[in-house]
Structures are given as structure tokens and as C-alpha cells.
Amino acid sequence: MGIATNVNHAVDLMREVMKEATVLWWRFFDWVAVVEWRRLYLVWFIAVVGTGLLNNAEVGVWFMFISGSIKALAGGKRKAELAAMKATEKADVANLERRLVEAQMATLQAQVEPHFLFNTLALIGQLIETDPKEAARIHQNLIDYLRATLPQMRCASGGTLGKQVELSKAYLNIMQARMKERLTVAFDVPEHLNFAPFPPMMLLTLIENAIKHGLEPKIEGGHIDVAARVVGQQLFVDVIDNGVGFDLHSDDGVGLANIRERLQLLYGAEAQLVIEAPLAGGAYTSIRVPYNPLEKN
């Protein structure tokens, strides 16, 4: 019984030794495959001198022969295999990071203010009895708005400025039906910028914010200007209102915070959300993203 146990222990030990030896061998093999020749020459010199001082120069010679053979015969292939493995690992990591970014942006875009939809449906319900034609017009505007909105909410990063302007106009048609003469709007977006890539839902969020926090609290309402321009290598998309303004030191709220986070995910330090309080009153907000006139969406 004791002999069998000792034999088993010896076998297990031998397996462990062989396993470690195999790992060390392949590490040595991979090192030889990728190391530069001049560094290998230096290692050979040190090995020959060191083994010569120990009166065992044959070991150094065998080391030179084995490593040189590996380098000459299999080094190029192994180096290419290792490079391919690293490239695959980087691609997998990049794919996971891209999916994470898309998931994060989808979560952010899903946080859409539901009160707008409920309020619009309630308005349509009220107008059905008092003004059926106006109810039908607002109903059509709501359909146009939802038709433009839903596909873009599924889109993580693609989109054009023209699509965002179209969506914003559909939203503002509904808001003008609700606020009547209390809301006026003007757009100044050059036609050639309609095809410029621009993240979905961001312009709409700025306009919603201007109405909710700037114009609705103001008894007489107010005006919103939406403009786009190119400054250097950046596309500026501005929303300016003459509402009650806001405290620059207060919390941005969910909408503006989402814009900041999405800009960071999409562009890093190359994009920004600018918020200012004009001297004349109201609020100025601007989304600034990289612009390449040769880029096609």
C-alpha cells in the first residue's frame, strides 16, 4: 500500500514537472521567435562567456545552436502566429467595448420624457369635441413625430443633422399647437449641413429643455432660434431662447447630463456641450462635434 502511494506521488510529481517544463519551453520558444537578432547575439555572447567561466562551454554552444535553429526555421511563422493572436485579442476587446458603448447609449436614449406624449394625447382628447380639425392636425403631427423618433431611438450613433431638424420641427409643430402664440420658432440650418453626421435625439433634448425650463414658465412665452454653423473643424448646433433663463450653477438635469455622457462616449474630448446665460436673458446651449465635410453618413 505504501509503495503504491509513493509511486502515485512520484507519477504526479513527474506530471507537474513535465507540465512546468512544457510551459517554460513554449515561453522560451515564443521569446526566441519575437526577439530581435541583435539582442539574441548579445544573449549568446553572455551565455558563452558565462558557461566558459564555469568550464562548461558546451552548454553555451548548445544553447546557441538550439535557439539559432528555432529563430531561423520557425521564428518567422511563430512570430506571425503571436501577432495574429494579439490582433484577435485586441479585436475582441474592441468589439466588447463597442457593444458596451452602444448599450450605454441605448440606455441613455431610452430615458425620454413621457409627459410630452401623455400631454399631447390629452390635448387631442380635449380638442376632439371642441375643434375636430385642430385635433386631427395635432394627431397627424404626433404621427410624424413618432415616425421620426422611434427609428432614431434604436440608433446608437448614426444620424444626420437634417434628420434631427426634421424631428425637431415635428415636435415643435405639436408644441405650437399647445402653446399657440406663446411659442415662435426660427431655423437657420444651411442646406449643405443637412447631411452632416450628428447624434440622434440631442437637438430635440435641447429644444425640449428650452421650452420646459425657459418658455413654459414665462407667462407670455417666447422665441427659440435653432442654428447650425461650422467653426474650424467643428459643427456648432445652437439653441437660443429668450425665456426665464436658468441658474448656471444648478444641476443640469437628466437630459443635459445624458448629452454630456453620450458626447463623451462618442467623441471623447473632441466634442462638448456649452451652456451660457446671455446678457439679454434666456439661455444659449450649443452642441459641438467634429466636422469633416468629406465624411459621408
Helices and strands as residue ranges (DSSP letters): H 2-34, H 37-53, H 57-73, H 75-109, H 115-130, H 132-153, H 161-179, G 180-182, E 183-188, G 191-193, H 202-210, I 211-215, E 222-231, E 234-241, H 253-267, G 268-270, E 272-276, E 283-290
